[in-house]
Amino acid sequence: MREIVQRPGAAQNHFTERSAMKIGARNQLVGRITEVKRGTVMCEVKFEIPAKSPMASVMTLESLDDLSLKVGDTVQVVVKAVNVLLMK
């Protein structure tokens, strides 16, 4: 079961999503997918976080299809070092 919650003491638009999977990254946001650009092997998924900041993630087409990501989906954005990972 997953739920979107506002973290105590966080800014009004700073939300995080609880998931059964535990990860070490603490930089987690919730975003909405705005565009998906498919290549031959990789894709670029553009999304917007609540602060209206555009961001993007590059992943394999296999990951895109496994997650069934599409424009309008809400995803959990996990930022770790130079990688931006999406969870659904």
N, C-alpha and C positions, 0 to 999 in steps of 0.2 A: 504494500500500500504506500502511496506517495501523497504528500500534501504540501501545499505551498504555505509557508508561514512567514511572518515578519519577525526578525530577530529582535530580542529585547535591546533597547538602546540604539537601534539602528535608525538611519534616516528613514523618513516616511516611505520612500520608494525603494528601499533596499530589502528585497525579499530573497529567501533561500528555500530550496525544496528539500524535504526530507525523503530519503530513499533507504531501502534495506541495504544497499551497497555502501560500505565504509571506504573512504579514501583519505589520503593524507593532506590533500590540497585544501586550504581554508578559504581561498578566493573563489567563492561560488556565488553566482547570480542567476536570475531567471531572465530569459530573453525570448523574443518572438521572431521566428524566421521571416525574413523579408524577401530573400532571393536565393535560388539555387542555380549555380552554373556548373553543368556537367561537362567534363572533358572525356578523353578516351580511357583514362585510368583513374584520374583524380577528379575532385569536384571542389568548388568553393561554396560555402554556405554563409550567406550574410544574414545578420540578425541585429536586433536592437534591444538594448537593455532598458529598464525603467527610466533611467536618466536621459533617455532619447539619444544615447551614444551609439553610433553604428560600429559594429565589430564584425569579424569574419573568422571562419575556421576552414582549413583545408584538410580533406580526408579522402580516403579511397572511396571509389564508387561502391565497393562491397559494404563498407561501413554505412554509407548513405542509405543503401537499400536495406541493410539489416535493421537500421533504426527507423526505417519508413519515414524519413524526414521529408517534409513538404512545406511550402510557403504557408504561413499562418500558424504553424505548430508552435507550442510553447515548449522550450527546452531549458534544461539546467546548463549553465555555462560554467565550466571549471577552468580557471586560469592557473597554470603551473609553469613557472619559468617562462620560456618562449612559446609554449604550446597553449592553444585554446581548444579544449575538448568539449564536446556536446554530449549530454545524456538525455534520454527520453524515458 
